[in-house]
Amino acid sequence: MSEYFIGIDVGGTNVKIGCFDSELKLISKTSITTNAEMGPDIVIDNITAAAKTLITEAGFSMEDVCAVGLGVPGPAKYSEGVIISATNMPKFKDVPIVRMLAERLGKPVVMDNDANVACWGEFVAGAGKEVEDMVFFTLGTGIGGAIVNHGELLTGCGDNATELGHLIIYPDGRRCNCGQRGCVEAYASANWTAQRATEAIEAGSESSLKEILQEDGRITCKDVYEHLGQGDELAKKITDETAKALALVCINMLHTTEPSRIVFAGGMIAAGDVLLNRIKYYFGEHIWTLKKETVEICFATLGEDAGIIGAAALAKHAKAQGQLD
Amino acid sequence: MSEYFIGIDVGGTNVKIGCFDSELKLISKTSITTNAEMGPDIVIDNITAAAKTLITEAGFSMEDVCAVGLGVPGPAKYSEGVIISATNMPKFKDVPIVRMLAERLGKPVVMDNDANVACWGEFVAGAGKEVEDMVFFTLGTGIGGAIVNHGELLTGCGDNATELGHLIIYPDGRRCNCGQRGCVEAYASANWTAQRATEAIEAGSESSLKEILQEDGRITCKDVYEHLGQGDELAKKITDETAKALALVCINMLHTTEPSRIVFAGGMIAAGDVLLNRIKYYFGEHIWTLKKETVEICFATLGEDAGIIGAAALAKHAKAQGQLD
């Protein structure tokens, strides 16, 4: 009986693969180097081989696998299963990865973007599992977003809904990599948090981070939060700006799809309660007074496994909805 | 055979009632004074009587009516059919209007807020009728909003989704009536457009509107657009600020639910192409350069009938989905 699901999370550096039972319990997982520079055929062959090995070592066969879920970086035509291009994988242009993987594995494959897949993982098994309506942000190099509305991932008229990192919060503000000015990503992503600290020091701000900049030639977001913990005033100011930017998008999302939970994920949440509490503080400062809002703002709980769990869960969901028949 | 639908649009001043055939073609309509100060019982009796008269004069009976749709101002528990309170109808507190009207008319009644109902009207019969995904703004005293996603009105975890007038576009900006700062409503509604012009003149700006302010003691939004047509520079500046604010929320909505059409309705669209073209201009100036966006920004086409059409269409939709059985 085909009762297992495979979840695959394709990143620019690594591909994570997980094998799950019918209740989405993780049986085993693996990770391989993407080697994107080798081009799509070899990369997809490698993923296929690693998935098959994982299954075999777990003691069963591809016959036992029901379907495969796949998370990929955008932009892509998710509905058609085609990667259009990917910043970290320059050889991936118009790659019909769903078809290629389905042929090699002999199983139906469903695909979505990495933010949607991680969101779905948190929704079914992590920070969102008790709710039906959530908004999700990943705070990494950039900011990704996803929305679950009444138990389904929200999609739009094409393949570009929930690009929540590019919500404009400060019109005519910082220039984002996307070409817009004032995107939340250009303030509150890990990279831009570090960048704002760097700029402040270069402009003369006093900070214990100055030494890091002089020694390493750069400051990371992790440095900012470490120095925040040590009481550095600049790190506190930078964190407050990040938290305020994130609180503002929480308010705007509340007034749009009205989630009962807003979940932040990604490397930056390692900052912990000090960041979460500041986001909640600014949310309280800026939200309307018409009525008391009960939305819960919290951090993701699945860590790096969110992608493989979410991908497997998407495959299971597609199966349940008859989309694979 | 019950094949007709009644659409009722309850406003603080008037109640509009329309009778529609099974294809949502308007057969006849009427309008009565709300007389909200008389309290819910009398108001609902009056609506009932007017609806029955409308049906009779159209040559058929309530037997021929399938269902009734109702649009009301918020806040309300739409899902429960209860008006919690209404700014222009102070005697309406916790009024179970759906039950009261259903009992009097002997027909199933469905209810939603006025922005959702007008949006649904435009979606089924007006500016959105060729698309599946649209975002809708009403530009009046305040700004109302609604979203159609994959052919359905978007709702959230409660009764307060798509409060799009309260999207924050200028953090720490103008204080909105809702208690937040920088809401799009506090810049781009008809009232606030007039208010910004008034403030500018009081602060010393030269404008042909100055005479209006001195004579009438106030400036209306209509005055602003009339003087814009006559080449007044302040009116142009005020219009540009309105258009930019609206363009920014268009961009943010595009990055959220990715509609293929964004529709503006309400009294302010009487300003015509001069306003629409400026919204499009600012949209083009501020949207990302990652990809070319094809979303169409346009004005509503149904005028004041949007509410009754939308209400009747909601009743038909609820019937088709088996929600009235």
Interface residues (C-beta under 8 A of the other chain):
Chain A: P75 V131 E132 D133 I147 N149 H150 L154 T155 G156 C157 G158 N160 A161 T162 E163 L164 H166 L167 I168 I169 Y170 P171 C176 C178 G179 Q180 R181 K244 L248 I251 N252 M253 H255 T256 T257 E258 P259 S260 H286 I287 W288 T289 L290 K291
Chain B: P75 V131 E132 D133 I147 N149 H150 L154 T155 G156 C157 G158 N160 A161 T162 E163 L164 H166 L167 I168 I169 Y170 P171 C176 C178 G179 Q180 R181 K244 L248 I251 N252 M253 H255 T256 T257 E258 P259 S260 H286 I287 W288 T289 L290 K291
